[in-house]
Amino acid sequence: MTQQDSGRDRLGRRAKRFLSPSQKYELWLQLVTGELSQSEAAERFGIDRSTVMRIRQVAKQGALEALAASKPGVRAAQQQDAELAAARAEIARLGEAVKEQAIELMLLRGKSRWG
């Protein structure tokens, strides 16, 4: 393999390069601050320009979703409501189990005398 062929697959195409999340964040940060253009970023990181565009798109979508979810009180209230509903369902389930056991115990032992 010659120096020109390094980084290519057996068909002569550019070999896929996978970036870590921290590398993607660094790339995105350099794009946002204007340190690099898309083509410069693609060249520096050894990836295709469409990959740079996709990283920008995913970062933007993730940021929008995080900002939408960060409304004060909304997220916490929903989580507490879910926990409260789960706790109430557990209480109802345990109450039914206790009733069934009480009936079974009464049938096995028979009704005891009061006093």
PDB file as gemmi writes it, atoms N, CA and C in Angstrom:
CRYST1    1.000    1.000    1.000  90.00  90.00  90.00 P 1                      
ATOM      1  N   MET A   1       0.852  -1.168   0.000  1.00  0.00           N  
ATOM      2  CA  MET A   1       0.000   0.000   0.000  1.00  0.00           C  
ATOM      3  C   MET A   1       0.900   1.235   0.000  1.00  0.00           C  
ATOM      4  N   THR A   2       0.662   2.144  -0.889  1.00  0.00           N  
ATOM      5  CA  THR A   2       1.487   3.337  -0.992  1.00  0.00           C  
ATOM      6  C   THR A   2       0.961   4.419  -0.058  1.00  0.00           C  
ATOM      7  N   GLN A   3       1.707   5.492   0.059  1.00  0.00           N  
ATOM      8  CA  GLN A   3       1.314   6.603   0.921  1.00  0.00           C  
ATOM      9  C   GLN A   3      -0.002   7.209   0.461  1.00  0.00           C  
ATOM     10  N   GLN A   4      -0.247   7.252  -0.849  1.00  0.00           N  
ATOM     11  CA  GLN A   4      -1.481   7.827  -1.376  1.00  0.00           C  
ATOM     12  C   GLN A   4      -2.678   6.937  -1.076  1.00  0.00           C  
ATOM     13  N   ASP A   5      -2.452   5.630  -0.994  1.00  0.00           N  
ATOM     14  CA  ASP A   5      -3.548   4.690  -0.776  1.00  0.00           C  
ATOM     15  C   ASP A   5      -3.915   4.523   0.695  1.00  0.00           C  
ATOM     16  N   SER A   6      -3.125   5.053   1.609  1.00  0.00           N  
ATOM     17  CA  SER A   6      -3.447   4.871   3.026  1.00  0.00           C  
ATOM     18  C   SER A   6      -4.761   5.588   3.329  1.00  0.00           C  
ATOM     19  N   GLY A   7      -5.580   4.957   4.171  1.00  0.00           N  
ATOM     20  CA  GLY A   7      -6.886   5.520   4.487  1.00  0.00           C  
ATOM     21  C   GLY A   7      -7.948   5.171   3.469  1.00  0.00           C  
ATOM     22  N   ARG A   8      -7.660   4.247   2.572  1.00  0.00           N  
ATOM     23  CA  ARG A   8      -8.622   3.828   1.551  1.00  0.00           C  
ATOM     24  C   ARG A   8      -8.954   2.352   1.749  1.00  0.00           C  
ATOM     25  N   ASP A   9     -10.167   1.973   1.348  1.00  0.00           N  
ATOM     26  CA  ASP A   9     -10.515   0.555   1.410  1.00  0.00           C  
ATOM     27  C   ASP A   9     -10.024  -0.145   0.147  1.00  0.00           C  
ATOM     28  N   ARG A  10     -10.324  -1.415  -0.006  1.00  0.00           N  
ATOM     29  CA  ARG A  10      -9.773  -2.185  -1.132  1.00  0.00           C  
ATOM     30  C   ARG A  10     -10.352  -1.776  -2.483  1.00  0.00           C  
ATOM     31  N   LEU A  11     -11.482  -1.048  -2.483  1.00  0.00           N  
ATOM     32  CA  LEU A  11     -12.075  -0.579  -3.727  1.00  0.00           C  
ATOM     33  C   LEU A  11     -11.628   0.842  -4.075  1.00  0.00           C  
ATOM     34  N   GLY A  12     -10.752   1.406  -3.255  1.00  0.00           N  
ATOM     35  CA  GLY A  12     -10.241   2.735  -3.527  1.00  0.00           C  
ATOM     36  C   GLY A  12     -11.053   3.850  -2.906  1.00  0.00           C  
ATOM     37  N   ARG A  13     -12.118   3.497  -2.197  1.00  0.00           N  
ATOM     38  CA  ARG A  13     -12.925   4.520  -1.526  1.00  0.00           C  
ATOM     39  C   ARG A  13     -12.273   4.881  -0.197  1.00  0.00           C  
ATOM     40  N   ARG A  14     -12.634   6.051   0.304  1.00  0.00           N  
ATOM     41  CA  ARG A  14     -12.124   6.470   1.606  1.00  0.00           C  
ATOM     42  C   ARG A  14     -12.666   5.526   2.674  1.00  0.00           C  
ATOM     43  N   ALA A  15     -11.793   5.038   3.520  1.00  0.00           N  
ATOM     44  CA  ALA A  15     -12.208   4.133   4.586  1.00  0.00           C  
ATOM     45  C   ALA A  15     -13.057   4.912   5.587  1.00  0.00           C  
ATOM     46  N   LYS A  16     -14.050   4.241   6.165  1.00  0.00           N  
ATOM     47  CA  LYS A  16     -14.911   4.901   7.134  1.00  0.00           C  
ATOM     48  C   LYS A  16     -14.110   5.230   8.382  1.00  0.00           C  
ATOM     49  N   ARG A  17     -14.374   6.401   8.903  1.00  0.00           N  
ATOM     50  CA  ARG A  17     -13.712   6.832  10.130  1.00  0.00           C  
ATOM     51  C   ARG A  17     -14.797   7.149  11.128  1.00  0.00           C  
ATOM     52  N   PHE A  18     -14.698   6.558  12.296  1.00  0.00           N  
ATOM     53  CA  PHE A  18     -15.691   6.778  13.333  1.00  0.00           C  
ATOM     54  C   PHE A  18     -15.105   7.718  14.377  1.00  0.00           C  
ATOM     55  N   LEU A  19     -15.837   8.774  14.679  1.00  0.00           N  
ATOM     56  CA  LEU A  19     -15.393   9.748  15.660  1.00  0.00           C  
ATOM     57  C   LEU A  19     -16.041   9.448  17.009  1.00  0.00           C  
ATOM     58  N   SER A  20     -15.287   9.686  18.064  1.00  0.00           N  
ATOM     59  CA  SER A  20     -15.839   9.519  19.408  1.00  0.00           C  
ATOM     60  C   SER A  20     -16.764  10.705  19.689  1.00  0.00           C  
ATOM     61  N   PRO A  21     -17.620  10.577  20.687  1.00  0.00           N  
ATOM     62  CA  PRO A  21     -18.500  11.707  21.025  1.00  0.00           C  
ATOM     63  C   PRO A  21     -17.718  12.983  21.349  1.00  0.00           C  
ATOM     64  N   SER A  22     -16.575  12.844  22.016  1.00  0.00           N  
ATOM     65  CA  SER A  22     -15.800  14.044  22.346  1.00  0.00           C  
ATOM     66  C   SER A  22     -15.212  14.676  21.083  1.00  0.00           C  
ATOM     67  N   GLN A  23     -14.836  13.858  20.116  1.00  0.00           N  
ATOM     68  CA  GLN A  23     -14.322  14.394  18.853  1.00  0.00           C  
ATOM     69  C   GLN A  23     -15.440  15.108  18.091  1.00  0.00           C  
ATOM     70  N   LYS A  24     -16.634  14.523  18.116  1.00  0.00           N  
ATOM     71  CA  LYS A  24     -17.776  15.159  17.453  1.00  0.00           C  
ATOM     72  C   LYS A  24     -18.097  16.489  18.109  1.00  0.00           C  
ATOM     73  N   TYR A  25     -18.030  16.533  19.434  1.00  0.00           N  
ATOM     74  CA  TYR A  25     -18.301  17.778  20.146  1.00  0.00           C  
ATOM     75  C   TYR A  25     -17.246  18.822  19.802  1.00  0.00           C  
ATOM     76  N   GLU A  26     -15.989  18.417  19.763  1.00  0.00           N  
ATOM     77  CA  GLU A  26     -14.911  19.340  19.407  1.00  0.00           C  
ATOM     78  C   GLU A  26     -15.112  19.882  17.995  1.00  0.00           C  
ATOM     79  N   LEU A  27     -15.462  19.006  17.065  1.00  0.00           N  
ATOM     80  CA  LEU A  27     -15.727  19.423  15.688  1.00  0.00           C  
ATOM     81  C   LEU A  27     -16.875  20.425  15.656  1.00  0.00           C  
ATOM     82  N   TRP A  28     -17.966  20.124  16.335  1.00  0.00           N  
ATOM     83  CA  TRP A  28     -19.134  20.999  16.363  1.00  0.00           C  
ATOM     84  C   TRP A  28     -18.785  22.346  16.978  1.00  0.00           C  
ATOM     85  N   LEU A  29     -18.014  22.312  18.063  1.00  0.00           N  
ATOM     86  CA  LEU A  29     -17.628  23.548  18.717  1.00  0.00           C  
ATOM     87  C   LEU A  29     -16.784  24.426  17.803  1.00  0.00           C  
ATOM     88  N   GLN A  30     -15.873  23.829  17.053  1.00  0.00           N  
ATOM     89  CA  GLN A  30     -15.044  24.592  16.129  1.00  0.00           C  
ATOM     90  C   GLN A  30     -15.879  25.157  14.977  1.00  0.00           C  
ATOM     91  N   LEU A  31     -16.902  24.453  14.568  1.00  0.00           N  
ATOM     92  CA  LEU A  31     -17.793  24.972  13.533  1.00  0.00           C  
ATOM     93  C   LEU A  31     -18.617  26.147  14.056  1.00  0.00           C  
ATOM     94  N   VAL A  32     -19.132  26.013  15.277  1.00  0.00           N  
ATOM     95  CA  VAL A  32     -19.977  27.055  15.846  1.00  0.00           C  
ATOM     96  C   VAL A  32     -19.183  28.329  16.105  1.00  0.00           C  
ATOM     97  N   THR A  33     -17.961  28.173  16.591  1.00  0.00           N  
ATOM     98  CA  THR A  33     -17.149  29.356  16.898  1.00  0.00           C  
ATOM     99  C   THR A  33     -16.536  29.974  15.650  1.00  0.00           C  
ATOM    100  N   GLY A  34     -16.631  29.278  14.533  1.00  0.00           N  
ATOM    101  CA  GLY A  34     -16.107  29.819  13.286  1.00  0.00           C  
ATOM    102  C   GLY A  34     -14.629  29.551  13.069  1.00  0.00           C  
ATOM    103  N   GLU A  35     -14.041  28.707  13.891  1.00  0.00           N  
ATOM    104  CA  GLU A  35     -12.632  28.357  13.715  1.00  0.00           C  
ATOM    105  C   GLU A  35     -12.410  27.607  12.411  1.00  0.00           C  
ATOM    106  N   LEU A  36     -13.390  26.776  12.051  1.00  0.00           N  
ATOM    107  CA  LEU A  36     -13.274  25.953  10.843  1.00  0.00           C  
ATOM    108  C   LEU A  36     -14.533  26.083  10.002  1.00  0.00           C  
ATOM    109  N   SER A  37     -14.349  25.953   8.694  1.00  0.00           N  
ATOM    110  CA  SER A  37     -15.507  25.820   7.810  1.00  0.00           C  
ATOM    111  C   SER A  37     -15.830  24.329   7.728  1.00  0.00           C  
ATOM    112  N   GLN A  38     -16.932  23.999   7.082  1.00  0.00           N  
ATOM    113  CA  GLN A  38     -17.304  22.590   6.970  1.00  0.00           C  
ATOM    114  C   GLN A  38     -16.260  21.796   6.204  1.00  0.00           C  
ATOM    115  N   SER A  39     -15.765  22.343   5.124  1.00  0.00           N  
ATOM    116  CA  SER A  39     -14.770  21.611   4.333  1.00  0.00           C  
ATOM    117  C   SER A  39     -13.447  21.483   5.089  1.00  0.00           C  
ATOM    118  N   GLU A  40     -13.057  22.520   5.839  1.00  0.00           N  
ATOM    119  CA  GLU A  40     -11.832  22.436   6.636  1.00  0.00           C  
ATOM    120  C   GLU A  40     -11.976  21.399   7.747  1.00  0.00           C  
ATOM    121  N   ALA A  41     -13.149  21.361   8.371  1.00  0.00           N  
ATOM    122  CA  ALA A  41     -13.392  20.380   9.430  1.00  0.00           C  
ATOM    123  C   ALA A  41     -13.347  18.965   8.876  1.00  0.00           C  
ATOM    124  N   ALA A  42     -13.958  18.777   7.706  1.00  0.00           N  
ATOM    125  CA  ALA A  42     -13.944  17.452   7.087  1.00  0.00           C  
ATOM    126  C   ALA A  42     -12.527  17.013   6.792  1.00  0.00           C  
ATOM    127  N   GLU A  43     -11.725  17.922   6.296  1.00  0.00           N  
ATOM    128  CA  GLU A  43     -10.335  17.594   5.968  1.00  0.00           C  
ATOM    129  C   GLU A  43      -9.532  17.316   7.230  1.00  0.00           C  
ATOM    130  N   ARG A  44      -9.691  18.147   8.245  1.00  0.00           N  
ATOM    131  CA  ARG A  44      -8.920  17.978   9.476  1.00  0.00           C  
ATOM    132  C   ARG A  44      -9.260  16.683  10.206  1.00  0.00           C  
ATOM    133  N   PHE A  45     -10.526  16.340  10.243  1.00  0.00           N  
ATOM    134  CA  PHE A  45     -10.942  15.138  10.968  1.00  0.00           C  
ATOM    135  C   PHE A  45     -10.954  13.891  10.089  1.00  0.00           C  
ATOM    136  N   GLY A  46     -10.684  14.059   8.810  1.00  0.00           N  
ATOM    137  CA  GLY A  46     -10.615  12.907   7.906  1.00  0.00           C  
ATOM    138  C   GLY A  46     -11.954  12.266   7.630  1.00  0.00           C  
ATOM    139  N   ILE A  47     -12.998  13.081   7.529  1.00  0.00           N  
ATOM    140  CA  ILE A  47     -14.341  12.553   7.272  1.00  0.00           C  
ATOM    141  C   ILE A  47     -14.935  13.285   6.081  1.00  0.00           C  
ATOM    142  N   ASP A  48     -16.078  12.815   5.636  1.00  0.00           N  
ATOM    143  CA  ASP A  48     -16.768  13.410   4.502  1.00  0.00           C  
ATOM    144  C   ASP A  48     -17.535  14.662   4.946  1.00  0.00           C  
ATOM    145  N   ARG A  49     -17.741  15.600   4.017  1.00  0.00           N  
ATOM    146  CA  ARG A  49     -18.478  16.818   4.355  1.00  0.00           C  
ATOM    147  C   ARG A  49     -19.920  16.522   4.746  1.00  0.00           C  
ATOM    148  N   SER A  50     -20.497  15.481   4.174  1.00  0.00           N  
ATOM    149  CA  SER A  50     -21.871  15.126   4.562  1.00  0.00           C  
ATOM    150  C   SER A  50     -21.917  14.664   6.020  1.00  0.00           C  
ATOM    151  N   THR A  51     -20.840  14.054   6.498  1.00  0.00           N  
ATOM    152  CA  THR A  51     -20.769  13.643   7.900  1.00  0.00           C  
ATOM    153  C   THR A  51     -20.715  14.870   8.804  1.00  0.00           C  
ATOM    154  N   VAL A  52     -19.979  15.885   8.385  1.00  0.00           N  
ATOM    155  CA  VAL A  52     -19.917  17.135   9.144  1.00  0.00           C  
ATOM    156  C   VAL A  52     -21.308  17.755   9.220  1.00  0.00           C  
ATOM    157  N   MET A  53     -22.021  17.764   8.112  1.00  0.00           N  
ATOM    158  CA  MET A  53     -23.376  18.325   8.098  1.00  0.00           C  
ATOM    159  C   MET A  53     -24.300  17.531   9.018  1.00  0.00           C  
ATOM    160  N   ARG A  54     -24.148  16.211   9.019  1.00  0.00           N  
ATOM    161  CA  ARG A  54     -24.986  15.352   9.866  1.00  0.00           C  
ATOM    162  C   ARG A  54     -24.689  15.607  11.346  1.00  0.00           C  
ATOM    163  N   ILE A  55     -23.418  15.788  11.696  1.00  0.00           N  
ATOM    164  CA  ILE A  55     -23.050  16.071  13.084  1.00  0.00           C  
ATOM    165  C   ILE A  55     -23.685  17.391  13.522  1.00  0.00           C  
ATOM    166  N   ARG A  56     -23.655  18.394  12.658  1.00  0.00           N  
ATOM    167  CA  ARG A  56     -24.274  19.681  12.981  1.00  0.00           C  
ATOM    168  C   ARG A  56     -25.779  19.516  13.183  1.00  0.00           C  
ATOM    169  N   GLN A  57     -26.415  18.735  12.318  1.00  0.00           N  
ATOM    170  CA  GLN A  57     -27.856  18.530  12.389  1.00  0.00           C  
ATOM    171  C   GLN A  57     -28.237  17.810  13.686  1.00  0.00           C  
ATOM    172  N   VAL A  58     -27.492  16.762  14.026  1.00  0.00           N  
ATOM    173  CA  VAL A  58     -27.784  15.995  15.241  1.00  0.00           C  
ATOM    174  C   VAL A  58     -27.559  16.855  16.485  1.00  0.00           C  
ATOM    175  N   ALA A  59     -26.484  17.649  16.483  1.00  0.00           N  
ATOM    176  CA  ALA A  59     -26.210  18.527  17.624  1.00  0.00           C  
ATOM    177  C   ALA A  59     -27.322  19.557  17.796  1.00  0.00           C  
ATOM    178  N   LYS A  60     -27.786  20.118  16.706  1.00  0.00           N  
ATOM    179  CA  LYS A  60     -28.857  21.111  16.780  1.00  0.00           C  
ATOM    180  C   LYS A  60     -30.132  20.476  17.311  1.00  0.00           C  
ATOM    181  N   GLN A  61     -30.491  19.306  16.787  1.00  0.00           N  
ATOM    182  CA  GLN A  61     -31.709  18.620  17.221  1.00  0.00           C  
ATOM    183  C   GLN A  61     -31.617  18.245  18.695  1.00  0.00           C  
ATOM    184  N   GLY A  62     -30.456  17.740  19.114  1.00  0.00           N  
ATOM    185  CA  GLY A  62     -30.271  17.381  20.522  1.00  0.00           C  
ATOM    186  C   GLY A  62     -30.373  18.588  21.434  1.00  0.00           C  
ATOM    187  N   ALA A  63     -29.798  19.708  20.996  1.00  0.00           N  
ATOM    188  CA  ALA A  63     -29.866  20.935  21.797  1.00  0.00           C  
ATOM    189  C   ALA A  63     -31.304  21.430  21.905  1.00  0.00           C  
ATOM    190  N   LEU A  64     -32.050  21.383  20.811  1.00  0.00           N  
ATOM    191  CA  LEU A  64     -33.442  21.829  20.843  1.00  0.00           C  
ATOM    192  C   LEU A  64     -34.294  20.951  21.760  1.00  0.00           C  
ATOM    193  N   GLU A  65     -34.080  19.645  21.701  1.00  0.00           N  
ATOM    194  CA  GLU A  65     -34.831  18.733  22.565  1.00  0.00           C  
ATOM    195  C   GLU A  65     -34.487  18.964  24.028  1.00  0.00           C  
ATOM    196  N   ALA A  66     -33.196  19.175  24.326  1.00  0.00           N  
ATOM    197  CA  ALA A  66     -32.785  19.416  25.705  1.00  0.00           C  
ATOM    198  C   ALA A  66     -33.362  20.728  26.222  1.00  0.00           C  
ATOM    199  N   LEU A  67     -33.366  21.746  25.378  1.00  0.00           N  
ATOM    200  CA  LEU A  67     -33.924  23.033  25.800  1.00  0.00           C  
ATOM    201  C   LEU A  67     -35.438  22.951  25.989  1.00  0.00           C  
ATOM    202  N   ALA A  68     -36.110  22.202  25.139  1.00  0.00           N  
ATOM    203  CA  ALA A  68     -37.554  22.047  25.276  1.00  0.00           C  
ATOM    204  C   ALA A  68     -37.900  21.298  26.564  1.00  0.00           C  
ATOM    205  N   ALA A  69     -37.066  20.346  26.931  1.00  0.00           N  
ATOM    206  CA  ALA A  69     -37.320  19.549  28.129  1.00  0.00           C  
ATOM    207  C   ALA A  69     -36.927  20.278  29.405  1.00  0.00           C  
ATOM    208  N   SER A  70     -36.228  21.389  29.292  1.00  0.00           N  
ATOM    209  CA  SER A  70     -35.723  22.059  30.489  1.00  0.00           C  
ATOM    210  C   SER A  70     -36.660  23.145  31.004  1.00  0.00           C  
ATOM    211  N   LYS A  71     -37.921  23.080  30.642  1.00  0.00           N  
ATOM    212  CA  LYS A  71     -38.891  24.045  31.165  1.00  0.00           C  
ATOM    213  C   LYS A  71     -39.012  23.834  32.667  1.00  0.00           C  
ATOM    214  N   PRO A  72     -38.981  24.909  33.443  1.00  0.00           N  
ATOM    215  CA  PRO A  72     -39.011  24.769  34.901  1.00  0.00           C  
ATOM    216  C   PRO A  72     -40.277  24.075  35.389  1.00  0.00           C  
ATOM    217  N   GLY A  73     -40.095  23.043  36.201  1.00  0.00           N  
ATOM    218  CA  GLY A  73     -41.208  22.373  36.841  1.00  0.00           C  
ATOM    219  C   GLY A  73     -41.925  21.342  36.005  1.00  0.00           C  
ATOM    220  N   VAL A  74     -41.854  21.413  34.704  1.00  0.00           N  
ATOM    221  CA  VAL A  74     -42.627  20.502  33.868  1.00  0.00           C  
ATOM    222  C   VAL A  74     -42.062  19.093  33.959  1.00  0.00           C  
ATOM    223  N   ARG A  75     -40.771  18.940  33.777  1.00  0.00           N  
ATOM    224  CA  ARG A  75     -40.141  17.621  33.775  1.00  0.00           C  
ATOM    225  C   ARG A  75     -40.245  16.966  35.149  1.00  0.00           C  
ATOM    226  N   ALA A  76     -39.967  17.723  36.190  1.00  0.00           N  
ATOM    227  CA  ALA A  76     -39.992  17.170  37.536  1.00  0.00           C  
ATOM    228  C   ALA A  76     -41.409  16.746  37.915  1.00  0.00           C  
ATOM    229  N   ALA A  77     -42.391  17.547  37.528  1.00  0.00           N  
ATOM    230  CA  ALA A  77     -43.776  17.221  37.858  1.00  0.00           C  
ATOM    231  C   ALA A  77     -44.217  15.944  37.159  1.00  0.00           C  
ATOM    232  N   GLN A  78     -43.826  15.776  35.907  1.00  0.00           N  
ATOM    233  CA  GLN A  78     -44.191  14.568  35.174  1.00  0.00           C  
ATOM    234  C   GLN A  78     -43.547  13.346  35.812  1.00  0.00           C  
ATOM    235  N   GLN A  79     -42.296  13.477  36.232  1.00  0.00           N  
ATOM    236  CA  GLN A  79     -41.607  12.346  36.838  1.00  0.00           C  
ATOM    237  C   GLN A  79     -42.258  12.003  38.175  1.00  0.00           C  
ATOM    238  N   GLN A  80     -42.597  13.015  38.966  1.00  0.00           N  
ATOM    239  CA  GLN A  80     -43.247  12.763  40.246  1.00  0.00           C  
ATOM    240  C   GLN A  80     -44.620  12.140  40.045  1.00  0.00           C  
ATOM    241  N   ASP A  81     -45.358  12.585  39.039  1.00  0.00           N  
ATOM    242  CA  ASP A  81     -46.666  12.003  38.759  1.00  0.00           C  
ATOM    243  C   ASP A  81     -46.534  10.533  38.387  1.00  0.00           C  
ATOM    244  N   ALA A  82     -45.535  10.199  37.613  1.00  0.00           N  
ATOM    245  CA  ALA A  82     -45.324   8.807  37.230  1.00  0.00           C  
ATOM    246  C   ALA A  82     -44.961   7.967  38.452  1.00  0.00           C  
ATOM    247  N   GLU A  83     -44.110   8.512  39.321  1.00  0.00           N  
ATOM    248  CA  GLU A  83     -43.730   7.789  40.539  1.00  0.00           C  
ATOM    249  C   GLU A  83     -44.934   7.630  41.461  1.00  0.00           C  
ATOM    250  N   LEU A  84     -45.756   8.669  41.567  1.00  0.00           N  
ATOM    251  CA  LEU A  84     -46.946   8.613  42.405  1.00  0.00           C  
ATOM    252  C   LEU A  84     -47.932   7.571  41.879  1.00  0.00           C  
ATOM    253  N   ALA A  85     -48.135   7.543  40.578  1.00  0.00           N  
ATOM    254  CA  ALA A  85     -49.036   6.554  39.973  1.00  0.00           C  
ATOM    255  C   ALA A  85     -48.512   5.139  40.197  1.00  0.00           C  
ATOM    256  N   ALA A  86     -47.205   4.945  40.062  1.00  0.00           N  
ATOM    257  CA  ALA A  86     -46.625   3.625  40.289  1.00  0.00           C  
ATOM    258  C   ALA A  86     -46.773   3.209  41.749  1.00  0.00           C  
ATOM    259  N   ALA A  87     -46.581   4.150  42.668  1.00  0.00           N  
ATOM    260  CA  ALA A  87     -46.726   3.847  44.091  1.00  0.00           C  
ATOM    261  C   ALA A  87     -48.174   3.492  44.429  1.00  0.00           C  
ATOM    262  N   ARG A  88     -49.121   4.233  43.863  1.00  0.00           N  
ATOM    263  CA  ARG A  88     -50.542   3.938  44.117  1.00  0.00           C  
ATOM    264  C   ARG A  88     -50.927   2.570  43.559  1.00  0.00           C  
ATOM    265  N   ALA A  89     -50.404   2.229  42.400  1.00  0.00           N  
ATOM    266  CA  ALA A  89     -50.685   0.918  41.819  1.00  0.00           C  
ATOM    267  C   ALA A  89     -50.108  -0.188  42.697  1.00  0.00           C  
ATOM    268  N   GLU A  90     -48.931   0.031  43.248  1.00  0.00           N  
ATOM    269  CA  GLU A  90     -48.304  -0.957  44.141  1.00  0.00           C  
ATOM    270  C   GLU A  90     -49.118  -1.104  45.428  1.00  0.00           C  
ATOM    271  N   ILE A  91     -49.606   0.005  45.960  1.00  0.00           N  
ATOM    272  CA  ILE A  91     -50.437  -0.037  47.172  1.00  0.00           C  
ATOM    273  C   ILE A  91     -51.717  -0.823  46.905  1.00  0.00           C  
ATOM    274  N   ALA A  92     -52.349  -0.573  45.768  1.00  0.00           N  
ATOM    275  CA  ALA A  92     -53.572  -1.297  45.415  1.00  0.00           C  
ATOM    276  C   ALA A  92     -53.298  -2.792  45.260  1.00  0.00           C  
ATOM    277  N   ARG A  93     -52.185  -3.129  44.622  1.00  0.00           N  
ATOM    278  CA  ARG A  93     -51.822  -4.538  44.438  1.00  0.00           C  
ATOM    279  C   ARG A  93     -51.579  -5.220  45.777  1.00  0.00           C  
ATOM    280  N   LEU A  94     -50.854  -4.549  46.654  1.00  0.00           N  
ATOM    281  CA  LEU A  94     -50.573  -5.136  47.967  1.00  0.00           C  
ATOM    282  C   LEU A  94     -51.836  -5.237  48.818  1.00  0.00           C  
ATOM    283  N   GLY A  95     -52.734  -4.271  48.703  1.00  0.00           N  
ATOM    284  CA  GLY A  95     -54.004  -4.323  49.433  1.00  0.00           C  
ATOM    285  C   GLY A  95     -54.838  -5.517  49.006  1.00  0.00           C  
ATOM    286  N   GLU A  96     -54.900  -5.755  47.705  1.00  0.00           N  
ATOM    287  CA  GLU A  96     -55.634  -6.926  47.201  1.00  0.00           C  
ATOM    288  C   GLU A  96     -54.997  -8.226  47.688  1.00  0.00           C  
ATOM    289  N   ALA A  97     -53.671  -8.273  47.724  1.00  0.00           N  
ATOM    290  CA  ALA A  97     -52.982  -9.479  48.186  1.00  0.00           C  
ATOM    291  C   ALA A  97     -53.289  -9.745  49.656  1.00  0.00           C  
ATOM    292  N   VAL A  98     -53.327  -8.709  50.479  1.00  0.00           N  
ATOM    293  CA  VAL A  98     -53.638  -8.860  51.902  1.00  0.00           C  
ATOM    294  C   VAL A  98     -55.077  -9.346  52.076  1.00  0.00           C  
ATOM    295  N   LYS A  99     -56.004  -8.814  51.298  1.00  0.00           N  
ATOM    296  CA  LYS A  99     -57.402  -9.250  51.374  1.00  0.00           C  
ATOM    297  C   LYS A  99     -57.525 -10.730  51.024  1.00  0.00           C  
ATOM    298  N   GLU A 100     -56.848 -11.143  49.946  1.00  0.00           N  
ATOM    299  CA  GLU A 100     -56.905 -12.543  49.540  1.00  0.00           C  
ATOM    300  C   GLU A 100     -56.331 -13.451  50.619  1.00  0.00           C  
ATOM    301  N   GLN A 101     -55.238 -13.032  51.237  1.00  0.00           N  
ATOM    302  CA  GLN A 101     -54.624 -13.845  52.293  1.00  0.00           C  
ATOM    303  C   GLN A 101     -55.524 -13.904  53.525  1.00  0.00           C  
ATOM    304  N   ALA A 102     -56.196 -12.811  53.848  1.00  0.00           N  
ATOM    305  CA  ALA A 102     -57.101 -12.796  54.997  1.00  0.00           C  
ATOM    306  C   ALA A 102     -58.267 -13.748  54.766  1.00  0.00           C  
ATOM    307  N   ILE A 103     -58.810 -13.754  53.561  1.00  0.00           N  
ATOM    308  CA  ILE A 103     -59.923 -14.663  53.238  1.00  0.00           C  
ATOM    309  C   ILE A 103     -59.454 -16.106  53.310  1.00  0.00           C  
ATOM    310  N   GLU A 104     -58.288 -16.378  52.743  1.00  0.00           N  
ATOM    311  CA  GLU A 104     -57.755 -17.744  52.766  1.00  0.00           C  
ATOM    312  C   GLU A 104     -57.491 -18.207  54.189  1.00  0.00           C  
ATOM    313  N   LEU A 105     -56.955 -17.346  55.025  1.00  0.00           N  
ATOM    314  CA  LEU A 105     -56.676 -17.689  56.417  1.00  0.00           C  
ATOM    315  C   LEU A 105     -57.973 -17.964  57.169  1.00  0.00           C  
ATOM    316  N   MET A 106     -59.002 -17.153  56.895  1.00  0.00           N  
ATOM    317  CA  MET A 106     -60.286 -17.340  57.559  1.00  0.00           C  
ATOM    318  C   MET A 106     -60.888 -18.691  57.160  1.00  0.00           C  
ATOM    319  N   LEU A 107     -60.762 -19.059  55.889  1.00  0.00           N  
ATOM    320  CA  LEU A 107     -61.318 -20.330  55.435  1.00  0.00           C  
ATOM    321  C   LEU A 107     -60.562 -21.519  56.021  1.00  0.00           C  
ATOM    322  N   LEU A 108     -59.247 -21.380  56.155  1.00  0.00           N  
ATOM    323  CA  LEU A 108     -58.448 -22.473  56.695  1.00  0.00           C  
ATOM    324  C   LEU A 108     -58.655 -22.658  58.196  1.00  0.00           C  
ATOM    325  N   ARG A 109     -58.698 -21.590  58.943  1.00  0.00           N  
ATOM    326  CA  ARG A 109     -58.828 -21.670  60.398  1.00  0.00           C  
ATOM    327  C   ARG A 109     -60.288 -21.717  60.828  1.00  0.00           C  
ATOM    328  N   GLY A 110     -61.133 -21.228  60.065  1.00  0.00           N  
ATOM    329  CA  GLY A 110     -62.528 -21.110  60.465  1.00  0.00           C  
ATOM    330  C   GLY A 110     -62.716 -19.797  61.199  1.00  0.00           C  
ATOM    331  N   LYS A 111     -63.939 -19.416  61.323  1.00  0.00           N  
ATOM    332  CA  LYS A 111     -64.228 -18.148  61.983  1.00  0.00           C  
ATOM    333  C   LYS A 111     -63.995 -18.307  63.475  1.00  0.00           C  
ATOM    334  N   SER A 112     -63.183 -17.420  64.033  1.00  0.00           N  
ATOM    335  CA  SER A 112     -62.910 -17.497  65.464  1.00  0.00           C  
ATOM    336  C   SER A 112     -63.996 -16.768  66.234  1.00  0.00           C  
ATOM    337  N   ARG A 113     -64.094 -17.107  67.509  1.00  0.00           N  
ATOM    338  CA  ARG A 113     -65.083 -16.471  68.350  1.00  0.00           C  
ATOM    339  C   ARG A 113     -64.630 -15.075  68.722  1.00  0.00           C  
ATOM    340  N   TRP A 114     -65.579 -14.184  68.833  1.00  0.00           N  
ATOM    341  CA  TRP A 114     -65.290 -12.808  69.212  1.00  0.00           C  
ATOM    342  C   TRP A 114     -65.413 -12.703  70.714  1.00  0.00           C  
ATOM    343  N   GLY A 115     -64.345 -12.530  71.376  1.00  0.00           N  
ATOM    344  CA  GLY A 115     -64.359 -12.230  72.773  1.00  0.00           C  
ATOM    345  C   GLY A 115     -64.523 -13.327  73.652  1.00  0.00           C  
TER     346      GLY A 115                                                      
END                                                                             
